[in-house]
């Protein structure tokens, strides 16, 4: 798993991060595959999001 994938997963996943940042899920998903990961101008916004609550299984 890439660093971007782990950060996005920790914040609740692609859809939650996209909604919180008013972006499309495809944009956030592309960060997980991009060589550079999360663009440096979006990284502070992503890091500021609260960590996702664990789900009860």
N, C-alpha and C positions, 0 to 999 in steps of 0.2 A: 504494500500500500504506500502511495506517495505521501509526502508531508501534507500536500494540499488536500488529499483525500481524507487523511486523518483529522485535520483541522475541521473540515466540513462535516465529517461524521460526528465529531465531538460537539458541534454546534447544532446538531439535530438533523443533518442531512441536506441534500441538495434543495429540496422544495422549501424547507424552512429557512435556509439561508437566503435563497432567492427572494422569498416573500419579504423577509426582514429588510433586505437591501433594495427592494423594488426592482428586481431584475428577473429575467426569464430563467426558468430552471436549466434550459440548455446552455445559457451563459455560465452559470455556476458549474454545471457538469463539465464544460470544456476546460475549466481550470484544473480539474483533476487529471486530465490527459495532457495538458500543455507542458512543454519542457520547462517553462519558467514558473509553473504553478499559478498561484493567486497573484494577479498583478499587484505591484507594490503600492499603487494608489488605492486599491481596495483592501489590502491586508489589514490596516488599522481598523477599518469598519467591521471586517469579519471577526477580528480578535476581540472587538468590543462587545460582540453578541454574547449573551449568557450561555453557559454550558448547558447542553440538553440534560433534562432529568432522565434518569434511568427508568425504563419501562418495566412494569411488573410482569413477570412471565407466568 
